[in-house]
Amino acid sequence: MIFEIAQAGVIDDAPKVAEVLRKIFFFLLTISGTIFLLTFVFSGVLYLFSRGDAKNIERAKRSTFFALVGLLGILMIMIIFYTLSILLE
């Protein structure tokens, strides 16, 4: 069953807020990493099929640049998240 019915129980059985946030973060990290990988591969395919056309080569280089900027942003967010999770524990 995809959705489980909530059962009444002791409040101690509920997951902690930090644990829920950590799961959401890893889910979003997985999605953003997948988007980065697809964008990077797409840039490589664009470059491969540019056949020397300067416009398409520039488009592929720009796409690669923005994919790497996105990866850098993902890494910075990871560092901030891990620092905050250590401080909040």
C-alpha positions as CSV (number, residue, x, y, z in Angstrom):
1,M,0.0,0.0,0.0
2,I,1.4,3.4,-1.0
3,F,-0.1,5.4,1.8
4,E,-0.1,4.0,5.3
5,I,-3.0,5.0,7.5
6,A,-1.8,7.0,10.5
7,Q,-2.1,5.1,13.7
8,A,-2.7,6.7,17.1
9,G,0.3,6.1,19.3
10,V,2.6,7.7,21.8
11,I,4.2,11.0,20.7
12,D,7.6,9.5,21.4
13,D,7.0,7.2,18.4
14,A,6.8,10.2,16.0
15,P,9.9,11.0,14.0
16,K,12.0,13.9,15.0
17,V,11.8,17.1,13.0
18,A,15.5,16.9,12.2
19,E,15.0,13.3,10.8
20,V,12.1,14.4,8.6
21,L,14.2,17.4,7.3
22,R,17.1,15.1,6.6
23,K,15.0,12.8,4.5
24,I,13.5,15.7,2.6
25,F,17.0,17.1,2.0
26,F,18.4,13.8,0.7
27,F,15.3,13.4,-1.6
28,L,15.9,16.9,-3.0
29,L,19.6,16.2,-3.3
30,T,18.9,13.1,-5.3
31,I,16.7,15.0,-7.6
32,S,19.1,17.9,-8.1
33,G,22.0,15.4,-8.7
34,T,20.0,13.6,-11.3
35,I,19.2,16.9,-13.0
36,F,22.9,17.8,-13.0
37,L,23.9,14.5,-14.5
38,L,21.3,14.8,-17.2
39,T,22.3,18.4,-18.0
40,F,26.0,17.4,-18.1
41,V,25.3,14.5,-20.5
42,F,23.1,16.6,-22.6
43,S,25.9,19.2,-22.9
44,G,28.3,16.5,-24.0
45,V,25.8,15.3,-26.7
46,L,25.4,18.8,-27.9
47,Y,29.1,19.2,-28.2
48,L,29.5,15.9,-29.9
49,F,26.9,16.7,-32.5
50,S,27.9,20.3,-33.1
51,R,30.1,19.3,-36.0
52,G,32.3,22.3,-35.8
53,D,29.4,24.8,-35.8
54,A,30.5,27.7,-33.6
55,K,27.0,28.5,-32.4
56,N,26.3,24.9,-31.2
57,I,29.7,24.6,-29.6
58,E,29.1,27.8,-27.7
59,R,25.7,26.5,-26.6
60,A,27.2,23.3,-25.4
61,K,29.9,25.1,-23.5
62,R,27.3,27.4,-21.9
63,S,25.2,24.5,-20.9
64,T,28.2,22.7,-19.3
65,F,29.2,25.9,-17.5
66,F,25.7,26.2,-16.0
67,A,25.6,22.5,-15.1
68,L,28.9,23.0,-13.2
69,V,27.6,26.1,-11.5
70,G,24.6,24.1,-10.4
71,L,26.8,21.4,-9.0
72,L,28.8,24.0,-7.1
73,G,25.5,25.3,-5.6
74,I,24.5,21.8,-4.6
75,L,27.8,21.2,-2.9
76,M,27.6,24.5,-1.0
77,I,24.1,23.7,0.2
78,M,25.3,20.3,1.3
79,I,28.1,21.9,3.4
80,I,25.6,24.4,4.9
81,F,23.1,21.6,5.7
82,Y,25.7,19.3,7.3
83,T,27.0,22.2,9.4
84,L,23.5,23.1,10.6
85,S,22.7,19.5,11.3
86,I,25.8,19.2,13.5
87,L,25.0,22.4,15.3
88,L,21.3,21.5,15.9
89,E,22.0,18.1,17.4
